[in-house]
Amino acid sequence: MIKSIINRMSLLALLMAMGACSSKSSKTESKEMETEENLYVSQPFTSKSEFTGGIEGPAVDKEGNLYVVNFGKEGTIGKVTPDGKASLFVTLPEGSTGNGIRFNSKGEMLIADYTGHNVLKVDMQSLEISVYAHHDDLNQPNDIAIMDNDIVFASDPNWKESTGQIWRVGLDGQFVLLEADMGTTNGIEVSPDNRTLYVNESVQRTVWAYDLSETGEISNKRLIHTFEDFGMDGMRVDIDGDLYVTRHGKGTVVKLSPEGEFLKEIKMSGDKPSNIAFGGEDGKTAYVTLQDNGNIDSFLVEKPGRAFKK
């Protein structure tokens, strides 16, 4: 009799456990489906017109704060907390205006200063701003990319002539011209394995890839994608090497494979996305600056940005 009761109790416990597992599994599947539905759906992250029409950057620090140029007026850097609250972070020296932003391995902020022909450096503790690199022959350092070893690359467009150049800034803080006589070089990015440099030409609507050495030398230039319409601006890669390209004028971000294959297009709330960065707790939130709205959009992605690789 006792044995029979124990068997019935064991059976009941087993059924309850199976039910709990089934319920847990259903909840997990439901959560996964909900997450998948939210992927690549863009929505405003900050209020309109907090930044000027020159809104650019952006870059995320280790605490998840987002930094974007031209908060309220030109020549400033704004700080946006993970909950979307924007405030003034620093004001750049007179004559300087920021564009692309990156963080190096020391956590220092590097800023492409296109009016001053500099790359500026900001000490994140003291907020001291210094000139990291300068060269009089630049048209304007527009966007910058950085290798894991802190070698920096800068795009250098001449918008009036529809031409451009690529420069490298070594660890000695010196600009070195890598290629001249290009189209309007704009977005620039380094692959997760530091073996490929990507550069786009906005007016020509082309995306190029170069082999990249450990010392920052480029070779084997190849065209990987050409768009039929609209321009381009900033670019970023995820940990798989997929490239996210802002389509200025079209109001979208396009996702390309490392080889340039078209994968996906994401619609923004404005028509003039200027640049993109990855952030959030897991690096799976894409932040896009919008020049016509003076704000930032965000959307979720499947893979973290390159800066979040382990």
C-alpha positions in Angstrom: 0.0 0.0 0.0 2.8 2.4 1.0 4.8 1.4 -2.1 1.7 2.2 -4.2 1.2 5.6 -2.7 4.9 6.4 -3.2 4.7 5.3 -6.8 1.7 7.5 -7.4 3.4 10.5 -5.7 6.5 10.0 -7.8 4.4 9.9 -10.9 2.6 13.1 -9.9 5.9 14.8 -9.2 7.2 13.7 -12.6 4.2 15.1 -14.3 4.4 18.3 -12.5 8.1 18.6 -13.3 7.3 17.9 -17.0 4.6 20.6 -16.9 7.0 23.1 -15.4 9.6 22.3 -18.0 7.1 22.7 -20.7 5.9 26.0 -19.3 9.5 27.2 -19.0 10.3 26.1 -22.5 7.2 27.9 -23.8 8.1 31.1 -22.0 11.7 30.8 -23.4 10.4 30.2 -26.9 8.0 33.1 -26.5 10.7 35.4 -25.3 13.0 34.4 -28.2 10.2 35.0 -30.7 9.5 38.4 -29.1 13.2 39.3 -29.3 13.4 38.3 -33.0 10.4 40.4 -33.8 12.1 43.4 -32.2 15.3 43.0 -34.2 16.2 45.7 -36.8 13.2 47.8 -35.8 14.4 51.4 -35.4 12.9 54.0 -33.1 14.1 57.4 -31.6 16.4 57.1 -28.7 16.8 60.8 -27.9 14.6 63.8 -28.4 14.6 65.8 -31.6 16.9 68.8 -32.1 19.0 68.3 -29.0 22.0 68.1 -31.4 22.7 70.3 -34.4 22.5 69.3 -38.1 26.2 68.3 -37.7 25.4 65.5 -35.4 28.0 62.7 -35.8 30.3 60.5 -33.8 29.1 58.3 -32.2 31.0 56.1 -29.8 30.2 54.2 -26.6 32.4 54.0 -23.5 32.8 51.0 -21.2 29.9 52.2 -19.0 27.5 52.2 -21.9 27.4 56.0 -22.3 27.1 57.3 -25.8 29.2 60.3 -27.1 28.0 62.4 -30.0 29.4 65.6 -31.5 27.6 69.0 -31.6 25.3 68.9 -28.7 23.3 72.2 -28.8 25.9 74.0 -30.8 28.9 73.2 -33.1 32.2 72.4 -31.4 30.8 70.4 -28.5 30.6 66.8 -27.5 27.4 65.5 -25.9 27.0 62.6 -23.5 23.9 60.3 -23.7 23.3 57.9 -20.8 22.0 54.4 -21.4 18.4 55.7 -20.7 18.6 58.3 -23.4 19.3 61.5 -21.4 21.7 63.9 -23.2 23.9 66.6 -21.7 27.0 68.6 -22.5 30.2 66.6 -22.0 33.0 68.9 -23.2 33.5 72.0 -25.4 36.3 71.6 -27.9 39.0 74.3 -28.2 38.1 77.3 -30.4 38.5 76.5 -34.1 37.8 72.8 -33.6 34.7 70.9 -34.7 34.3 67.2 -34.1 33.1 64.5 -36.5 33.9 60.8 -36.0 34.7 59.5 -32.5 36.5 56.4 -31.3 37.9 55.0 -28.0 41.4 53.5 -27.9 42.6 50.6 -25.7 43.3 53.0 -22.8 39.8 54.3 -22.8 40.8 57.7 -24.2 38.4 59.4 -26.6 39.8 60.3 -30.0 37.9 62.8 -32.2 38.3 63.7 -35.8 38.5 67.5 -35.7 37.8 68.5 -39.3 38.1 72.2 -39.0 41.3 72.0 -37.1 42.9 69.3 -39.2 43.5 67.3 -36.0 42.7 64.1 -34.2 42.0 65.3 -30.7 42.4 63.2 -27.5 40.2 63.6 -24.4 41.3 62.3 -21.0 38.0 60.8 -19.7 39.0 61.5 -16.1 40.4 65.0 -16.2 38.5 66.0 -19.4 41.7 67.5 -20.6 41.7 67.9 -24.4 45.0 67.7 -26.4 46.0 67.4 -30.0 46.8 63.7 -30.7 47.8 64.3 -34.3 47.9 67.1 -36.8 48.7 67.6 -40.5 48.3 70.7 -42.6 47.8 68.8 -45.8 44.5 67.2 -44.8 41.3 68.4 -46.4 39.5 67.4 -43.2 39.8 64.3 -41.0 36.2 63.2 -41.3 35.8 59.7 -39.8 38.3 57.5 -38.0 38.7 53.8 -37.3 41.1 52.1 -35.0 42.9 48.8 -34.8 43.2 46.8 -31.5 46.9 48.0 -31.3 45.6 51.6 -31.4 46.8 52.4 -34.9 44.2 54.9 -36.3 42.9 55.5 -39.8 41.2 58.7 -41.0 39.1 59.3 -44.1 39.8 62.7 -45.7 37.2 63.9 -48.2 37.4 67.0 -50.4 33.6 67.6 -50.9 34.1 70.5 -53.3 36.2 68.4 -55.7 34.5 65.0 -55.0 37.9 63.5 -54.2 39.5 62.1 -51.1 42.4 60.4 -49.3 43.2 57.9 -46.6 45.6 58.6 -43.7 47.1 56.5 -41.0 48.1 57.8 -37.5 50.7 55.7 -35.9 51.5 55.3 -32.2 53.9 58.2 -32.6 51.0 60.5 -33.4 52.2 61.2 -36.9 49.9 61.3 -40.0 51.0 59.1 -42.9 49.2 59.4 -46.3 48.2 55.9 -47.4 46.3 56.7 -50.6 45.4 59.8 -52.6 43.3 60.5 -55.7 40.3 58.6 -54.4 36.6 59.6 -54.4 35.0 61.3 -51.5 36.3 59.0 -48.7 34.0 59.0 -45.7 33.0 56.0 -43.6 36.0 53.9 -42.5 36.2 50.7 -40.4 38.5 47.9 -39.3 37.4 44.2 -39.4 37.2 42.3 -36.1 40.4 40.3 -36.9 42.3 43.6 -37.8 43.1 42.2 -41.3 40.8 44.3 -43.4 40.2 48.0 -43.7 36.9 49.2 -45.2 36.5 52.6 -46.8 33.5 54.1 -48.6 33.2 56.9 -51.1 30.0 58.9 -50.6 29.5 60.6 -54.0 30.7 57.6 -56.0 28.6 55.2 -53.8 31.3 52.6 -53.6 32.6 50.5 -50.7 36.3 49.3 -50.8 38.2 46.7 -48.9 42.0 46.5 -48.3 44.2 43.9 -46.8 45.6 45.3 -43.5 49.0 44.4 -41.9 49.8 44.5 -38.2 51.7 47.7 -38.8 48.8 49.4 -40.6 50.0 49.0 -44.2 47.2 48.5 -46.8 47.3 46.4 -50.0 45.1 44.4 -52.4 42.4 47.1 -52.9 39.1 45.7 -54.1 35.6 46.9 -54.7 33.1 45.0 -52.7 29.8 46.9 -53.2 28.3 49.7 -55.2 25.0 51.4 -54.5 22.8 52.6 -57.3 21.5 55.7 -55.6 21.9 58.0 -52.6 25.1 58.6 -50.6 26.8 56.9 -47.7 28.3 58.1 -44.4 29.7 56.2 -41.4 30.2 52.5 -41.0 30.7 49.9 -38.3 31.2 46.1 -38.2 29.8 43.5 -35.8 31.8 40.6 -34.3 31.1 38.5 -37.4 32.5 41.2 -39.7 29.2 42.2 -41.2 29.3 45.8 -42.2 26.6 48.3 -41.3 26.5 51.3 -43.6 24.5 54.5 -43.1 22.7 55.6 -46.3 22.6 59.4 -46.1 19.6 60.8 -48.0 17.8 57.5 -48.1 17.1 57.2 -44.4 18.3 53.6 -44.0 21.2 51.5 -42.7 22.3 48.7 -44.9 23.9 45.5 -43.6 26.5 43.9 -45.8 28.5 40.7 -45.5 32.3 41.0 -45.1 32.5 40.3 -48.9 29.9 43.1 -49.7 26.8 40.9 -50.2 23.6 42.8 -49.4 22.0 41.3 -46.4 19.4 43.7 -44.9 18.1 47.3 -44.9 16.8 49.0 -41.8 14.6 52.1 -42.1 15.4 55.1 -39.8 13.0 57.8 -38.5 14.9 60.4 -40.5 16.3 60.7 -44.0 19.9 61.6 -43.2 21.7 59.0 -41.0 25.3 60.2 -40.6 27.0 57.5 -38.5 26.5 54.4 -36.4 27.9 52.7 -33.2 27.1 49.6 -31.2 26.4 49.7 -27.5 24.0 48.5 -24.8 24.8 45.9 -22.1 25.6 43.2 -24.7 26.7 45.3 -27.6 23.6 44.4 -29.6 22.1 47.9 -29.7 22.9 50.0 -32.8 22.8 53.8 -32.3 22.4 55.9 -35.4 22.9 59.7 -35.6 20.3 61.6 -37.8 21.2 65.0 -39.2 17.8 66.1 -40.3 16.2 65.3 -36.9 19.2 66.3 -34.7 18.7 63.1 -32.7 19.7 59.4 -32.4 17.8 56.3 -33.4 18.4 52.9 -32.0 17.6 49.3 -33.0 18.5 45.8 -31.8 20.8 43.5 -33.8 21.7 39.8 -33.6 25.5 40.1 -33.0 27.4 42.6 -30.9 29.6 45.3 -32.4 33.3 44.7 -33.0 34.3 46.5 -29.8 32.5 43.9 -27.7 34.4 40.9 -29.0 36.0 38.7 -26.3 
